[in-house]
Every structure is written in structure tokens, then in C-alpha cells.
Amino acid sequence: MSEYYNYIKSLHLIFVITWFAGLFYIPRLFIYHIEAKQKPSPEKEILSKQLKLMTKRLWFIITWPSAVLAIFFAIWLLVIYPGWLTQPWMHVKLGFVLLLILYHLKNHQIFNRFQRDDIRYTSNYMRMWNEGATLILFAIVFLVMLKHTFNWIFGVVGIIVLGILLMLGIKLYKRIRNKNPEA
């Protein structure tokens, strides 16, 4: 089985990448949907219908299948190398993967509401929500790449600083957009 390790790992990485692509783009579509609802008719209805279709295709054709396949190939890798489950970095990584799954499921809940035109969030909130996947991605990649050399204090501070920088970037972009709506 271990002779297939590189193939399985490659498939796992491909589906992790496409899963994250979907998780990065779906909140962006939510933002467009929120902003479309503020447009006058018939533009509002036309945009809403198109955005619902785009979101549905992204969610069910790319994001969900990618999530399932990424997890499937991850489990397969753990079957090949069960010793990884004894390593502390893997425990932390699996914690972040659980967080990623919860983030995915929350996006599914938001998706269902948007499909019913039940919009409960502002576009600014969704811009901040969108950064959740970024923080999880950074945490997982650094854990996997650094493994035993991972300095926990540096890692935690790094994730916090990244989060602060992302939030500041969102606020800066909001100011720029308020001055120039076409930015």
C-alpha cells in the first residue's frame, strides 16, 4: 500500500486545494448576493437568480465533492501511516481540520439561507468571515511543513498577527471602497 503513498498524497493535496478554492469563493458570492439585494429592480432579481445558480454549482460540483475526497484520501494516508496519529503536530492539525469542517458546515447553512433569500449578514461581516479559511489554511500548512520544529508560541502569535492584518486590510479596503465604489 505504501508504494501508492505519493499518488494518494497528490490526490489529497489536489482536493484540499479545490476545497479551499470553493471555501474562498463561496463567501465572495455571498457578498455579491448581499450587495445585489440593495440594487433596484429588475437588476436585483436578475443578479440574485444568477448568483444563486453560481453558488449552487460551486457548492455542489466543486466544494462538497472536494471536501469529501480530501478527507477520504487523508484517511487513506492515515491508514498507510497510522504512526502519524501518535504525533502531537498531527493532533493539532486534526483539530484545525475539524475547525475547517465546522467552517464548511456553517457555510452550508449560510448557503441554504441565501438560496431562500434569507440574508442575515452584512457584506462587511462576510468579508471578515471569508478570512476564516485563510487562517485555517495558514495554520494547517505550517503545521504540516514544520512538524516537530514547530514553535508553538511563534505559531500562535503568527496566526493572531495574520488575523489582525487581514482585519486591518478589510477595514482599509472598506475605506477605499467608500471613497471610490468602483475600487
N, C-alpha and C positions, 0 to 999 in steps of 0.2 A: 504494500500500500504506500510506503514512504517513497517509492520511485515516482509516484504521481504528485508528490508534495508541491513541486513548482507549478504544475498545472492547476492544482486546486487553489494554491495561494494566489496565482494570477487571476483566476476566476473570482475569488473572494475580493481581491482588490478592485477589479473591474466593476463588480456590483456595488461595492462600497462607494466608489466614485459616482456611479449613476444614481445611487440612493441619495447621496449628498447633493447631487445636481438637482434632483427633484425637491429636496428639502430646502435648498437655497432659493429655488424659483417659485415654489408654491406661495410663500408669504408675499412675494413681489406681485403675484397675480391677485392675491387678496387685497393688496394696497390699491392696485388698479381698479379692482371691483368697488372698493370703498369710495374712491375718487370718482368713479363713473356714476355712482348713485347721486352725486352732487351736481351732475350735468342736467341741462334742460331736456325735456322730451323732444323728439324721439331718440336723441343721441344716447340718453341714459339707458333706454330699453335695448337698443342695438348693441351697445357696448356690454351691458350686463349679460345678454344672451351669449355673445361671443366669448366673454371671459369665463362664463360657466362651462362652456364647451371646452375651452383650452385647459381649464383647471381639471376638469373631469378626465381628459385624455392624459394629461401629465400625471395625475394621481394614480389612475388605474392601469395605464400602459407602461409607465416608466417607474414611478416611485414605489408603489406597492410591490411589483414583481422584483425590483432591485433589492428592496429590504428583505424579502423572503429569501432570495437567492444568496445575498451576502451572509445572512445568518446561517443558512444551510451549509455553505462552504466553510464558514467559521467553525461550525460544529464538527464538520468533517476533519478540519485541521486539528481540532482538539482530540478527536478520536485517534488520529495518527500519532499525535504527541501529547498524551494525557499528562505528562510531567509538567507542562506549562501551567496546569491548574494548581500546582503547588507553589508557584512563584508569586510573590507579592505584587509585582507590576501587573500581572495578569488579573489579579483580583481587582485592582484599581481600574484597569482597562474595562473589565466586565461591568464594573459599576458605572462607568461612563457610557458603555453600550446600553445598559438598562436605562440610563438617562436619555439616551438617543431614541430608544424605543418609545419611552414616555412622551418625548417631544414629537415624535412621529404620530403617535395616537392622538395627542392634543391637536395637531394639525388636521388629522382626520375629522375630529369633532368640529373644528372651525370650518373645514371643507363642507361638511354636511349642512351646517348652518348657512353658509354662503349660498349653497345650492337652493336653499329655501328662502333666500333673501333676508335671512335673519342675521343682520350685521350688528355685532355688539362691540366692535373695536374701532378705534380711530386709525388713520393711516400712520400716524406717528407711533402709536403703540405697536403696530405690525412691523414697522421698520426696526424697532428695538427687538421685537420677538424674532425677527429674521436673523439676528446675530447669535441667537442661541445655538444654532447648528454650527456656526463658525467657532464658537468657544469649545464646543464638544469635539469638533474636528481637530483643533489645535491640541487639546488635551490627549486625545487618543493617539495622534501621530507621534507626539513627543514621548508618550509612554512606550509605544512600540519600538521607536527608534533608539531610545536611550536605555530602556530596560533597567538593568542593575545600576547603571551610573546615574540614574535619575535622582536629582537633588530635590527632595520634596518641598522644602521651603522655597527654593528658587522657582519651582514649577507652580506652586500655588500663587506666589507673588506675580509671576509672569502671566498667569491666566487672569488674575484680578486687574493687572495693568492693561492687558489686552482688552478686557471688558470695558474698562474706563475709557480707553482710546476709541473703541467702537462707539460708545455712547456720545463722546465728545464729537466724533465725526458725524454722527446723526444730527446732533444739535447744530453743528456748523452748516451742514447741508440744508437743514430746515431754514436757517437764516438766509442762506444764499437763494433758496427757492422762494422765500417770501419777497426778496428784492427782485428776483427775476424768475417768474413762473416757468419760463422755458428752459431753465438750467437743469 
